[in-house]
Amino acid sequence: MADRLSHVESRNITHLTPESPVFWEAARGANVRDVDGNVYLDLTGAFGVSVAGHTPEGVVDGIRAQSDRLIHGMGDVHPPAAKVEFLEALAALGPWPDSRAILGSSGSEAVEAALKTALLVNGRPGILAFEGAYHGLTLGSLATTYREDFRGPFLSRLYEGVRFAPYPKPGEGKKEIKRGLDKIRWLLREGDGGDEVGAVIIEPIQGRAGVRIPPPGYLEALADLTWNAKALLIFDEIFTGLGRTGALFGFLHEGVVPDLLCLGKGLGGGLPLSACVGPARIMNAWPPSRGEAIHTSTFLGNPLACAAGTAFLKELAAGDLVNRSKIMGETLLGLLREALAAIPSVAEVRGRGLFVGVDLRDPSTGAPLRKAAVRAATLALREGILVLPAGAYGHVLELSPPLVIRQDQVEWVVPKLEEAIRGALAE
Ligand SMILES: Cc1ncc(COP(=O)(O)O)c(C=O)c1O
């Protein structure tokens, strides 16, 4: 498979080594089977997408029923009924009584729709994003993504009015956090001479930066600063939304409702579907359509994706998955903390719901242990565990399993993760 792939796919997309990747053939619940018949426990949820598990029955039924009728429509011209049904189900999630959405296929598209909306609202093009942020890799979203390796080769194509503020780092003291907020206040009020900031975009928990959780009250302080400056607050909940953190949305832990919300990943139950959602008072910054949408795409409101999305939202509720995430997340966090307590290089095991990070650092200097989580993930793969490294230095093991992961699977995997981490640290 690797050899065949290398002859047909552009370089740089799939990292091919003698051991990795494994080629998936089938998956159910929290298990994945590869083409050689090996079975893995999936702690990635396939990038956090398989919220209701892999191949969830209700979603499969929804896709099957829809595929008998209509698999593609004309999203913004002659919309499929499935789009209306999905949008109604999405609106019913809240958090606004009059929510309006723009659909897309990828998370990056939802971010771009939110950034466009903010510009229509206040006309101020500047954007405040955060160090460590990951909002996608299309050019508009990439401008707000922080990591140099993603941005570097394309800098000349990126909008230059994005400023990056410090995101609270794990273990950081109140003084540093206040300094970061002061910088944001200054950028929002006085400005640095660049484009005036009209939008602040943040992940309520940073995922790819290594499951970084801001301290209590941080998002509230940020919201105050943003709103005092009459800018818009966008929460990118593409990773943290839909139950991942043990609440329907990550912001519910803090009680700060943003102006705009970006959703993606699990939204389509495994099919490509994303949304930028906001209350009518904000979304109505978009002018009425005069016959041709100024923002749309060929697959907007794709009926198959919408039917899968509607079925997924039903599963989320019927399976009490948000609560499951909270309870199983506490179990996973507790067991991991206990198992890893004696390893000095495990600086922190943190998490909320089934979104957990194991932060590996030099115990004497506190410096991130470069690639330690990459090595641990490689060792875990040999033991039948799919898990991903995260963090700027590949020093955080990131766990975002399907919310249907069972207690016995959690109990099985924790000692194996401990072994993999010990092995990686010994290398
Ligand atoms: C927080 C966040 N925003 C945006 C994206 C981009 O989504 P996509 O890869 O679907 O474009 C991701 C993807 O990992 C993400 O985690």
The ligand as an SDF file (V2000), in Angstrom:
LIG
                    3D

 16 16  0  0  0  0  0  0  0  0999 V2000
   -9.2430   23.9290   16.2620 C   0  0  0  0  0  0  0  0  0  0  0  0
   -9.1860   23.6080   14.8010 C   0  0  0  0  0  0  0  0  0  0  0  0
   -9.5830   24.5190   13.9070 N   0  0  0  0  0  0  0  0  0  0  0  0
   -9.5630   24.2760   12.5900 C   0  0  0  0  0  0  0  0  0  0  0  0
   -9.1010   23.0690   12.0990 C   0  0  0  0  0  0  0  0  0  0  0  0
   -9.0650   22.8470   10.6210 C   0  0  0  0  0  0  0  0  0  0  0  0
  -10.0220   21.9360   10.2240 O   0  0  0  0  0  0  0  0  0  0  0  0
   -9.8800   21.1840    8.8150 P   0  0  0  0  0  0  0  0  0  0  0  0
   -8.6380   20.3620    8.8920 O   0  0  0  0  0  0  0  0  0  0  0  0
  -11.1350   20.3710    8.7130 O   0  0  0  0  0  0  0  0  0  0  0  0
   -9.8090   22.2350    7.7710 O   0  0  0  0  0  0  0  0  0  0  0  0
   -8.6760   22.0930   12.9950 C   0  0  0  0  0  0  0  0  0  0  0  0
   -8.1650   20.8030   12.5030 C   0  0  0  0  0  0  0  0  0  0  0  0
   -7.5330   20.0520   13.1960 O   0  0  0  0  0  0  0  0  0  0  0  0
   -8.7040   22.3660   14.3790 C   0  0  0  0  0  0  0  0  0  0  0  0
   -8.2920   21.4650   15.2840 O   0  0  0  0  0  0  0  0  0  0  0  0
  1  2  1  0
  2  3  1  0
  2 15  2  0
  3  4  2  0
  4  5  1  0
  5  6  1  0
  5 12  2  0
  6  7  1  0
  7  8  1  0
  8  9  2  0
  8 10  1  0
  8 11  1  0
 12 13  1  0
 12 15  1  0
 13 14  2  0
 15 16  1  0
M  END
$$$$
